Amino acid sequence: MLPSSIQISGEPLSGAEVRDICRGLRDNAVRLLSLRGCRLCDRDFGRICRALAGATSLAQLNLNLGVVSSPSRIKQLAEALRTNRSIQSLFLHGSPLTDAGLALLNPALALHPALVALDLGDCMLGDEAINLICGLLPPDGAKSGLKELTLSANPGITPKGWSRLAIAVAHSSQVRVLNLDYNPLGDHVAGMLAVAVASSRTLEVLDLEGTGLTNQSAQTLLDMVENYPTALRSLVLAENSISPELQQQICDLLSEGEEEEEMAGGAADTQEWERGREPAAHQRSGSSWMCPSDPSSQMVLMTSGLGDSLLAETEM
């Protein structure tokens, strides 16, 4: 029997549902577990954590929108992650972690052998958290690290913290997707990120939607895309004070670069990894990469073929 997917959104979990989830995890019958915005007692949360600790088929865990709601739950999740060896994507968007909570999670995240995607959007993080996150983006060749990082809507991070992240991204050999939307970055931070993009050999998607940028930032980014070869394929600049003309110029240059790559080597078809990242409040305009709609509010069981390309890559 192929591993399945369990997705429940915005519902209180009954004791029977928790038992079924734990049984599926223990039997290694679950590939994706999404409990987005679900309400459950601390005892049941602990039961699920103990079950996922030994799960060997679980590849994606979505606890978005406040499921990890207290220090005790953070500790229970950290204990589970210390033992688990299979989770590749962890989504905690909208959890009140704070810097202290991430400090509790960080040792387990840093040592996890399979983790490649992490969503810490809207988690009330600051500069201390950025210092920890940079440790998950090791310098070239040091060790495997994150390929997808989401830090949306964490306004407590200062320009000093973002500069540290930009340096880590510039020297990371792994990061492909970086989502920084809805942070008050401004033109100064955008300039540092442009240098990071120019230096990175792997960064393909950068989301800067609603980050307080102006035409000054756009011109810097345009110069970077026009004059320096990068891996960048998608740059999201919606909801900023940037002229449509500049946005279109950047988009056209990125499209030209992608077409040239395809003509030179032929782009291999890859299946889309099912994302647990929270969608923006409105549809992204001008973006070549879109978030999926919200999951169903009902439990869904289905055989899973999701993420086969990414899974195959990390299992090699």
Summary of the structure (lengths in Angstrom):
residues: 316
radius of gyration: 19.5
end to end distance: 22.7
largest distance: 59.1
contacts: 1039
relative contact order: 0.12
helix: 41%
strand: 13%
